[in-house]
Amino acid sequence: MKSTNDLVLLETVDLEIPKARPVDAAVSKLLAWMLDTWVVLPEEWDELSQLVRSNIQNSATIEELTNQLVAHKLLTRFQADLLHRGKWDELILGHYRLLGQIGRGGMGVVYCAEHLYLRRRVAIKVTTQMIEDNPRLLHRFYAESRAVARLRHPNIVTCLDSGRHQWADSTKPPRDYFVMELLNGQDLFSLVRTTGPLPVYRVATLFRQIADALAEAHRHGLVHRDIKPPNIFVTPDWQAKLLDFGLALQPHRQLTEPGALLGTVGYMAPEQAKDAHAVDGRADLFSLGATMFLAATGAEPFPESGNVLADLGRRLTGAPPDVLTVRPELPVDLAALIQKLMETNPEDRFPSAAALSAALVPFTRWTPHEAVAADGREKATRVLAVGPDDTTRNYLEALLGDEFRVFWARSSKDMLTVLERRAVDLVVIDVASPDSGVAELLATIRAHTPDPELKILLVSRDTPTETLGGLLACGADDFLAHPFRPVEFRSRVRALLGRRKAAQDTSTPGPGTRPVDITVTPAVGAHAPVAHPWNVMITAVAELLAESGYLAAGFQHRISRYVQALAVMTDPEGEYARLQDAAYVNVLTVAAPLYDIGLLVLPGGLVMKPGRLDADEQMVMQTHVSIGAGLMGGMAAKLPTESAGLAVAADLIRGHHERWDGSGYPDQLAGSEIPLAARVTAVASVYDALRSRRPYRPALSHAHAVRVIANESPGRFDPAILAAFAASAPRFEDVFKRYS
């Protein structure tokens, strides 16, 4: 057995410093230079053991020296390669030591670097020799750094420093550079190529950030002119960063020769291809739409053929591509938004990046309904579509397939077979397709279906609206006449399924539960007990809207009672029979006070502006209906037990600014295309707004408000609802006096 003294002796032998070998003087000189200039950081060198330092100092060649320094992480492989090539001095640039190359562009090379004193990692963009020899290009290089330095925004890469480095060798020309924050992640192009198309909510979230960044740049008079996937960087926590303002159009400056083609052809706006100096911020919106196309579909919006002139020709004359041809399962509304961005005429695009940002808000909460639930079972929400041909089938599946489990039948016989084999929640029938009378078919469905809450939606190209409305008395729940908008169709489907859910929740309570009554009664008031989640939400929203000054205090109680008054007085013909359905009116009454919930997301200064809104402000203001409807959609996914009210709320929020003559917003729906809930709420909300004092106008008397609605707003309201308003006007006045 070895003694303790033997063990100490062995340790001493193991740690014995090897005798120095003959060392090339160039090796010693290089190591000393690296330590003096901090290419190798002194503190990291001192942290090495004496044995390791001695081994490195005894390196016989420069290659052995650098390999050991790399092995001990005192040098990067990039630095070692420069040393092997004799480019010692290129490792230091101003107060920075270069660690590695990140990328290369037309204006320069981007390196990862570290500040010598602060030890902060940064990205440095260094000019190429070609730029240094061209004063005009060098001027543009500095214009980019100044442009970025002026912008302070979380979604624009930050410019930290800039300078000119003079080499120790006076024969070498100086090298200009500017310093940016170092980002961790990858550019959007690489991300999509690696992971495929992004989810809808992810696309909306990322591009809303870039739209906000562009709004800031445009506010400073900068037009980027080179928006494309490689110039959008995505961090691991999904923060988007806008890069490369090298082609930015400066206010009152022209840094390029007239006629020069600036930008990337596959993402360039048509007007930019014609004259890069005559563009405004809408050119960036076109490029952003093309980039969004790639993110949502994984495909290039305008594939390049290699012939620039031919590609430009197609761009100047061709229509924008349709997202749904590549990914038909995407929301139709998102496809319409992207197509609007890529309209050839700038006037047809969004007027500003701020307006686009607001329009993207609803999609940030969008989640598809999968056909299979998390537990592996088939999702319960099933829709049976009945139509005679593949065209109808493909159209309905494109509208419904991303949210529901869709089954198909070509005839009434096939439909009954499906209904016998499986339970469905909704039947959509093309009235032109049944091989028997529609009324008889509806009676057969009701007789052969044990589910009393099965909902039936009729669609037709040829049947008059009056006839379709009359079929509601034969067993149909709703109808739509062609042509109808996809957003309207999906809205009707969701509303029907919401009514089904409400009926199920009320009529078939589970074990240990009781039916929930959400009817608004006179007992509901400022001091009434709040027992149901709906009351909690409405009370909170009402207080926020009233506290912010957006709506007059007590509006939620008044709106509910206005709606009840209109429902009672509306003639129950055709679709208006729904206003005699106690369950439907109950849900509508509760949901109606949420009509302006989207205002809470908009800037307060805009909502309360006393003067007239300009075009951009009006566009942003109009997005509150889409935002509010999107909020309801997001809540429906999280609160399935409240889906009935949320579906109706989404309808009336999105549609209460539509006009009977089709000149409203956001979807320019007309007549019976507008959801019934929205038509009723429109009259109730306008009356309350006219009676309430606002920052931009005084309150009107009851008689004046009635005159404005009934006689001075042609084409705005549903005539049937207007007739009910005329009959119930005294009740409106009583409600306003009591609950103000």
Buried (B, 14 or more C-beta within 10 A) or exposed (E): EEEEEEEEEEEEEEEEEEEEEEBBEEBEEBBEBBBEBBBBBEEEBEEBEEEBBBBBBBBEEBEBBBBBBBEBEBBBEBBBBBBEEEEBBBBBBBBBBBBEEBEEBEBBBBBBBBBBEEEBBBBBBBBBEEBBEBEEBBEBBBBBBBBBBBBEBEBBBBBBBBBEBEBEEEEEEEBBBBBBEBBEBBBBBBBBEEEEBBEBBBBBBBBBBBBBBBBBBBBEBBBBBBBBBBBBBBEEEEBBBBBBBBBBBBEEEEBBEEEEEBBBBBBBBBBBBEEBBEBBBBBBBBBBBBBBBBBBBBBBBBEEEEEEEEBBEBBEEEEBBBBBEBBBEBBBBBBBBBBBBBBBEBEEBBBBBBBBBBBBBBBBBBBBBEBEEEEEEEBEBBBBBBBBEEEBBEBBBBBBBBBBBBBBBBBBEBBBEBBEEEEBBBBBBBBBBBEEEBBEBBEBBBEEBEEEBBBBBBBBEEBEBEBBBBBBEBBBBBBBBEEBBBBBBBBBBBBBBBBBBBBBBBEEEEEEEEEBEBBBEEEBEEEEEEEBBBBEBBBEBBEBBBEEEBBBBBBBBBBBBBBBBBBBBBEBEBBBBBBEBEBBBBBBBBBBBBBBBBBBBBEEEBBBBEEEBEEBBBBBBBBBBBBBBBBBBBBBBEBEEBBBBBBBBBBBBBBBBBBBEBEBBBBEBBBBBBBBBBBBBBBBBBBBBBBBEBEEEEBBEBEEBBBBBBEEBEEBBBEBBBBBBEBBBEBBBEBBEEBB
